[in-house]
Amino acid sequence: MSKRMSGSKITDEINPTTELISRTENPIGTLFAVWHNSRNSRKVKANDIETLYRDYKSIFKDKYLNNSYNRELIDYIIETYPEYLTGNESHVYEEFHNIVKELVKLIIKCDVPASEFVSFEFCIDAANIAWREQLVRARKLHIWMQTSRTADLRYFDATRMHNIELRGGDEAVKIYDEAIEYIREVYEKLVQLGVPVEDIRLTPQTMLHRVQFGVDLRNLLKLIGKRASWIAQASLWAPITADIISILRDSYGSEIIDDFVGICEDITYHKNDNGEVIIDSYKYINENDDRYYGKDPQPIDPLYAIFTGRTMPENTDIEFYDYMKSMYIKMWNDDILSILGWDRDHPEKLSRIDRPESYWNKINN
C-alpha cells in the first residue's frame, strides 16, 4: 500500500544526486537531421546518422560499409559537406564521423532553435528547497516535485551547508541541528492535535526532497553556464552541475560536449597561435573588487585574479577557498583549468593564484 514519502530525521552535510530518467533518443543524429533537413531536399533520419556515428571505431564497421544503403548515405553526407573534409579520402568512415561531429558542434555553438529538439529529464534526490527556488527562476524548463501533500514532514531530512561547520565550528553545528530538530517536534505535536501536515508549513529551506525537471539542450547549456560561475552559490549548484556535465559527456562524448560544458559565462576567451588560453573579458569585476578589498568576506574568483593580474588577498579564508576549488575543479573544462594551472586529477596541487603572495615568499625563503 502506498504511503507518504518520509525521511529519517537526518541532519547532516548531504549532497544531492542527479539521475537521467529520460532523454531524446539519438541526440547527435537528431541535431544533425533537424539542421540538414531544413537546408537540403533530401531528408536523413536521426537513427541512421547516430548509428553510423556511434559505430565509428566498431570492429563491425566493415559490415556497415558493405551495406549499400549505409555506404550510399555516407557518400552523400561527404559530398554534401565538403567544407568539413580532412583530406583523408581513403578512410571515408572517418570523414563521415568528422563531418557529423563538426556540424553538431556548430549547431550547438550557434545557439539556434535546432538544439531545442533534444531534451533531457533529470531526477534530483536530496535536493533542498533553497536550490529548487533558484531552479524555478529558469523559465524555459518544466518542473515536478515532491510536495507537502506527498511527504510526512514530521520525519523530514535536512542538509547542513558546509559553511556552517567550516565557518562556525562545532557550536554552530549544535545550534543548527537543534533548531532543525525543534521544527520536527513542532510538526509532531501539531499533527497529534489534528492539524493537517500540509498546513503547518514550517520546513526550513534546507529540507531535502525529490525534484524532477526537463529542459532542452539549448537552455540546459545556458543554465550550466550561469551556474558554473564562482559567484553563483557553489554549495547549492556544484554537485548537481557536475553530475549533469557528466551525463552530457556520456550522451554526446567529450569530443563534442567539452567545448560547451564546464564553461562559465563569466568570461570569454580565445586560444593564441601557441595554444594558450587567453581571457578576453570578465563579467563580475565589481563583485570581486568588493571581495578583493575586504567588503565581502567571500574568496575572490581565481579567474578574476588572472584577468586583472591580481594575487589572492592576504585576508582570504584559505580553507573556504580550497573548498570552493574542490567543487569547481570538477566542473570547469580543460581550457579554464589550463588558465588557472589546476590539475583535475590532483586537486591538492597548488597554482600561483591559490595562495597570497606572503605564502610564496615564505616558501621561497
C-alpha positions as CSV (number, residue, x, y, z in Angstrom):
1,M,0.0,0.0,0.0
2,S,1.4,3.4,-0.9
3,K,2.1,6.0,1.8
4,R,3.5,9.4,2.1
5,M,7.2,9.8,1.3
6,S,9.2,10.1,4.5
7,G,12.7,11.0,5.6
8,S,14.7,9.6,8.5
9,K,15.1,12.7,10.6
10,I,18.7,13.1,9.4
11,T,20.5,16.4,9.7
12,D,23.9,16.3,8.0
13,E,26.0,17.6,5.2
14,I,24.2,15.8,2.4
15,N,24.9,16.4,-1.3
16,P,22.2,16.0,-3.9
17,T,22.5,13.3,-6.6
18,T,21.3,13.6,-10.2
19,E,19.9,10.8,-12.3
20,L,19.0,11.0,-16.0
21,I,15.5,9.5,-16.2
22,S,14.8,10.2,-19.9
23,R,16.3,11.9,-22.9
24,T,15.8,12.3,-26.6
25,E,16.8,9.2,-28.4
26,N,19.7,9.7,-30.8
27,P,20.7,13.2,-29.6
28,I,23.6,13.6,-32.1
29,G,21.6,12.2,-35.0
30,T,18.6,14.4,-34.1
31,L,20.6,17.6,-34.1
32,F,22.2,16.7,-37.4
33,A,18.9,15.6,-39.1
34,V,17.0,18.7,-37.9
35,W,19.7,21.0,-39.3
36,H,20.3,19.1,-42.5
37,N,16.6,18.5,-43.3
38,S,15.9,22.3,-43.1
39,R,18.5,23.0,-45.8
40,N,18.5,20.1,-48.2
41,S,15.9,18.5,-50.4
42,R,16.9,15.0,-49.3
43,K,15.9,14.1,-45.8
44,V,18.0,12.0,-43.4
45,K,16.9,10.1,-40.4
46,A,18.3,10.7,-36.9
47,N,18.7,7.0,-36.1
48,D,20.7,6.3,-39.3
49,I,23.1,9.1,-38.6
50,E,23.5,8.3,-34.9
51,T,24.1,4.5,-35.6
52,L,26.8,5.2,-38.1
53,Y,28.4,7.9,-35.9
54,R,28.4,5.8,-32.8
55,D,30.0,2.8,-34.6
56,Y,32.9,4.9,-35.8
57,K,35.5,2.7,-34.1
58,S,33.5,-0.5,-34.0
59,I,35.1,-3.7,-35.2
60,F,31.9,-4.2,-37.2
61,K,32.4,-1.1,-39.3
62,D,33.1,-3.2,-42.5
63,K,29.6,-4.6,-42.1
64,Y,28.2,-1.1,-42.3
65,L,30.4,0.0,-45.2
66,N,29.5,-3.1,-47.1
67,N,25.8,-2.3,-46.7
68,S,24.7,-0.4,-49.8
69,Y,22.3,1.9,-48.0
70,N,24.9,2.8,-45.3
71,R,27.6,3.3,-47.8
72,E,25.4,5.5,-50.1
73,L,24.4,7.6,-47.1
74,I,28.0,8.1,-46.0
75,D,28.9,9.1,-49.6
76,Y,26.0,11.5,-49.7
77,I,27.0,13.3,-46.4
78,I,30.6,13.6,-47.5
79,E,29.5,15.1,-50.9
80,T,27.1,17.5,-49.2
81,Y,29.6,18.9,-46.7
82,P,33.0,19.1,-48.4
83,E,34.0,22.0,-46.1
84,Y,34.5,19.6,-43.3
85,L,36.7,17.1,-45.1
86,T,40.1,16.4,-43.6
87,G,41.7,15.1,-46.8
88,N,41.6,11.5,-45.5
89,E,39.8,10.2,-48.6
90,S,41.0,6.6,-48.2
91,H,39.0,6.4,-44.9
92,V,35.5,7.6,-45.8
93,Y,34.1,6.4,-42.5
94,E,36.4,8.8,-40.6
95,E,35.5,11.6,-42.9
96,F,31.8,10.9,-42.2
97,H,32.4,10.9,-38.5
98,N,34.2,14.2,-38.5
99,I,31.5,15.9,-40.6
100,V,28.8,14.8,-38.2
101,K,30.9,15.9,-35.2
102,E,31.8,19.3,-36.6
103,L,28.3,20.1,-37.8
104,V,26.7,19.1,-34.4
105,K,29.3,21.3,-32.6
106,L,28.4,24.2,-35.0
107,I,24.7,23.8,-34.3
108,I,25.3,24.0,-30.5
109,K,27.8,26.8,-30.8
110,C,25.4,29.0,-32.9
111,D,22.7,28.8,-30.2
112,V,19.9,28.2,-32.7
113,P,16.5,26.6,-32.0
114,A,17.6,23.3,-33.6
115,S,19.1,22.5,-30.2
116,E,15.7,22.6,-28.7
117,F,14.8,19.4,-30.5
118,V,16.9,17.5,-27.9
119,S,15.7,17.3,-24.4
120,F,16.7,15.8,-21.1
121,E,14.7,14.9,-17.9
122,F,16.5,14.7,-14.6
123,C,15.6,13.5,-11.2
124,I,17.4,15.2,-8.3
125,D,17.3,13.3,-5.0
126,A,18.2,15.1,-1.7
127,A,17.5,18.5,-3.4
128,N,17.0,21.3,-0.9
129,I,14.3,23.9,-1.1
130,A,16.8,26.8,-1.5
131,W,18.2,25.2,-4.6
132,R,14.8,24.5,-6.0
133,E,13.8,28.1,-5.6
134,Q,16.7,29.1,-7.8
135,L,15.9,26.4,-10.3
136,V,12.4,27.7,-10.9
137,R,13.8,31.1,-12.0
138,A,14.8,29.4,-15.2
139,R,11.7,29.9,-17.2
140,K,12.3,27.5,-20.1
141,L,12.0,24.2,-18.3
142,H,9.3,22.1,-16.7
143,I,9.4,21.0,-13.1
144,W,7.6,18.4,-11.0
145,M,8.4,18.0,-7.3
146,Q,7.6,16.2,-4.1
147,T,5.2,18.5,-2.2
148,S,3.9,18.8,1.4
149,R,0.8,16.7,0.4
150,T,3.0,13.7,-0.5
151,A,5.5,13.8,2.3
152,D,5.3,13.1,6.0
153,L,7.1,16.2,7.2
154,R,7.4,15.0,10.8
155,Y,10.4,13.0,9.6
156,F,12.0,15.3,7.0
157,D,15.7,15.2,6.4
158,A,17.8,18.4,6.1
159,T,21.2,19.2,4.8
160,R,23.6,21.2,6.9
161,M,25.5,23.5,4.5
162,H,29.3,23.1,4.6
163,N,30.0,26.6,5.7
164,I,28.1,26.2,9.0
165,E,30.8,23.9,10.3
166,L,33.6,25.4,8.3
167,R,32.9,29.0,9.4
168,G,31.1,28.4,12.7
169,G,32.7,25.3,14.1
170,D,31.1,22.7,16.4
171,E,29.0,25.3,18.3
172,A,27.3,26.4,15.0
173,V,26.6,22.8,14.1
174,K,25.0,22.2,17.5
175,I,22.8,25.3,17.2
176,Y,21.7,24.5,13.7
177,D,20.9,20.8,14.4
178,E,18.9,21.7,17.5
179,A,16.8,24.2,15.5
180,I,16.0,21.6,12.8
181,E,15.0,19.0,15.4
182,Y,12.8,21.6,17.2
183,I,10.9,22.1,13.9
184,R,10.4,18.4,13.5
185,E,9.0,18.2,17.1
186,V,6.6,21.1,16.3
187,Y,5.3,19.1,13.3
188,E,4.7,16.0,15.5
189,K,2.9,18.0,18.2
190,L,0.6,19.8,15.7
191,V,-0.2,16.7,13.8
192,Q,-1.2,15.0,17.1
193,L,-3.6,17.9,17.7
194,G,-5.2,17.2,14.3
195,V,-3.6,19.9,12.2
196,P,-3.1,18.6,8.6
197,V,0.7,18.2,7.9
198,E,0.5,20.2,4.7
199,D,-0.9,23.2,6.5
200,I,1.9,23.6,9.0
201,R,4.5,24.9,6.5
202,L,7.5,25.3,8.8
203,T,10.0,23.4,6.8
204,P,13.4,25.1,6.5
205,Q,15.0,25.9,3.1
206,T,17.5,23.1,3.7
207,M,14.8,20.4,3.9
208,L,15.5,17.6,1.4
209,H,13.1,16.3,-1.2
210,R,12.9,15.0,-4.7
211,V,12.7,17.3,-7.8
212,Q,12.3,16.3,-11.4
213,F,12.8,18.8,-14.2
214,G,13.0,18.6,-18.0
215,V,14.9,21.0,-20.3
216,D,16.1,21.2,-23.9
217,L,19.8,21.2,-24.7
218,R,19.9,24.8,-25.7
219,N,18.5,26.1,-22.4
220,L,20.4,23.4,-20.4
221,L,23.7,24.7,-21.6
222,K,22.7,28.3,-20.7
223,L,21.7,27.0,-17.2
224,I,25.0,25.3,-16.8
225,G,26.9,28.3,-18.0
226,K,25.2,30.5,-15.4
227,R,25.6,28.1,-12.6
228,A,29.3,27.3,-13.3
229,S,30.1,30.8,-12.1
230,W,32.3,31.2,-9.0
231,I,29.7,33.8,-7.9
232,A,26.7,31.5,-8.2
233,Q,26.4,29.9,-4.8
234,A,28.6,26.9,-5.4
235,S,27.4,25.0,-2.3
236,L,23.9,24.7,-3.9
237,W,24.7,24.1,-7.5
238,A,28.1,22.5,-7.8
239,P,27.2,18.8,-7.1
240,I,24.2,18.9,-9.5
241,T,26.0,20.8,-12.2
242,A,28.9,18.4,-12.0
243,D,26.5,15.4,-12.4
244,I,24.7,17.0,-15.3
245,I,28.0,17.7,-17.1
246,S,29.0,14.0,-16.6
247,I,25.6,12.9,-18.0
248,L,26.1,15.1,-21.1
249,R,29.5,13.7,-21.7
250,D,28.0,10.2,-21.6
251,S,25.3,11.3,-24.1
252,Y,27.5,13.1,-26.6
253,G,31.1,12.1,-25.9
254,S,33.7,14.5,-24.7
255,E,34.9,15.3,-28.3
256,I,31.6,17.2,-28.8
257,I,30.3,18.4,-25.5
258,D,33.5,19.5,-23.8
259,D,33.6,22.6,-26.0
260,F,30.3,23.7,-24.4
261,V,30.1,22.4,-20.8
262,G,32.1,23.5,-17.9
263,I,32.5,27.0,-19.4
264,C,31.2,29.6,-17.0
265,E,29.5,32.6,-18.6
266,D,31.7,35.0,-16.5
267,I,34.4,35.0,-19.2
268,T,35.1,35.0,-22.9
269,Y,38.4,33.6,-24.1
270,H,40.4,32.5,-27.1
271,K,43.5,30.4,-27.9
272,N,46.5,32.1,-29.4
273,D,48.8,30.6,-32.0
274,N,50.7,28.7,-29.3
275,G,47.5,27.1,-28.0
276,E,47.5,29.2,-24.8
277,V,44.1,30.2,-23.5
278,I,43.7,34.0,-23.1
279,I,40.8,35.6,-21.2
280,D,39.2,38.4,-23.3
281,S,36.6,39.6,-20.8
282,Y,35.4,39.0,-17.3
283,K,31.9,39.7,-16.2
284,Y,31.8,40.3,-12.4
285,I,34.6,42.8,-11.8
286,N,32.6,44.9,-9.2
287,E,31.6,41.9,-7.1
288,N,35.1,40.6,-7.0
289,D,36.5,44.1,-6.3
290,D,34.4,44.0,-3.1
291,R,35.9,40.7,-2.2
292,Y,39.5,41.8,-3.0
293,Y,39.2,44.9,-0.8
294,G,37.5,43.1,2.1
295,K,34.0,44.5,1.7
296,D,32.7,41.0,1.0
297,P,34.3,38.1,3.0
298,Q,34.0,35.6,0.2
299,P,37.2,34.5,-1.7
300,I,37.9,36.2,-5.0
301,D,37.2,34.3,-8.2
302,P,40.6,33.0,-9.4
303,L,39.6,33.8,-13.0
304,Y,39.2,37.4,-11.8
305,A,42.7,37.3,-10.4
306,I,44.1,36.1,-13.8
307,F,42.2,38.7,-15.8
308,T,43.2,41.6,-13.5
309,G,46.7,40.4,-12.8
310,R,46.0,40.5,-9.0
311,T,47.1,38.0,-6.4
312,M,45.0,36.5,-3.7
313,P,44.4,39.0,-0.8
314,E,46.2,38.3,2.4
315,N,43.0,38.1,4.4
316,T,41.5,35.3,2.3
317,D,39.8,32.4,4.1
318,I,42.1,29.7,2.7
319,E,40.0,26.8,4.0
320,F,36.9,28.2,2.3
321,Y,38.8,28.9,-0.9
322,D,40.1,25.4,-1.1
323,Y,36.6,24.1,-0.6
324,M,35.4,26.2,-3.5
325,K,38.3,25.0,-5.6
326,S,37.4,21.3,-4.8
327,M,34.0,21.8,-6.4
328,Y,34.9,24.0,-9.4
329,I,37.8,21.8,-10.5
330,K,35.2,19.1,-11.2
331,M,33.0,21.4,-13.3
332,W,35.3,23.7,-15.3
333,N,36.6,22.5,-18.6
334,D,40.2,21.8,-19.5
335,D,40.6,25.3,-21.1
336,I,39.7,27.0,-17.9
337,L,41.8,24.7,-15.8
338,S,44.8,25.4,-18.1
339,I,44.3,29.2,-17.4
340,L,44.4,28.5,-13.7
341,G,47.1,25.9,-13.6
342,W,44.8,23.4,-12.0
343,D,45.1,19.7,-12.3
344,R,41.7,17.8,-12.1
345,D,43.5,14.6,-11.2
346,H,45.5,16.3,-8.4
347,P,43.3,19.0,-6.9
348,E,45.6,19.4,-4.0
349,K,48.3,20.7,-6.2
350,L,48.6,24.5,-5.8
351,S,49.0,27.0,-8.6
352,R,50.3,30.5,-8.1
353,I,46.9,32.1,-7.7
354,D,45.8,29.6,-4.9
355,R,47.7,31.4,-2.2
356,P,48.6,35.0,-1.2
357,E,52.0,36.5,-2.1
358,S,53.2,36.1,1.5
359,Y,52.8,32.3,1.3
360,W,55.1,32.1,-1.8
361,N,57.6,34.5,-0.3
362,K,57.8,32.2,2.8
363,I,58.2,29.1,0.6
364,N,60.9,30.7,-1.5
365,N,62.8,31.9,1.5
